[in-house]
Amino acid sequence: WEFRSTIVIRKAKWKAIFYPLPDTNPKKFNQYLEGIPSLPFKNWTDDEGKPYLIWLFNLDTDPTEQNNLASTNLEELNEMWLEYVNKFKIQNR
């Protein structure tokens, strides 16, 4: 789903959150992200070219979303992002 510029993608046990900069205060999005470090990625950008802060959670082992696994699961993030982009392109033809 999308909320303003924030994108949340679910795929099986995974949940990824892409939160665009310069809105670097995650409290604006949701307070539960406040203490969880994000991972900035320049290769994922919004329509204006702003990079996203990224969180990735394994909901099977971390249902309360406390451990950001983005830096250790880049392949999964890539797959999720590509599926999202491809679906978006198909819907907007």
Buried (B, 14 or more C-beta within 10 A) or exposed (E): EEEEBBBBBEEEEBBBBBBBBEBEEBEEBBEEBEEBEBBEBEEBBBEEEBBBBBBBBBEEEBEEBEBBBBEEBBEBBEBBBEEBEEEEEEEEE
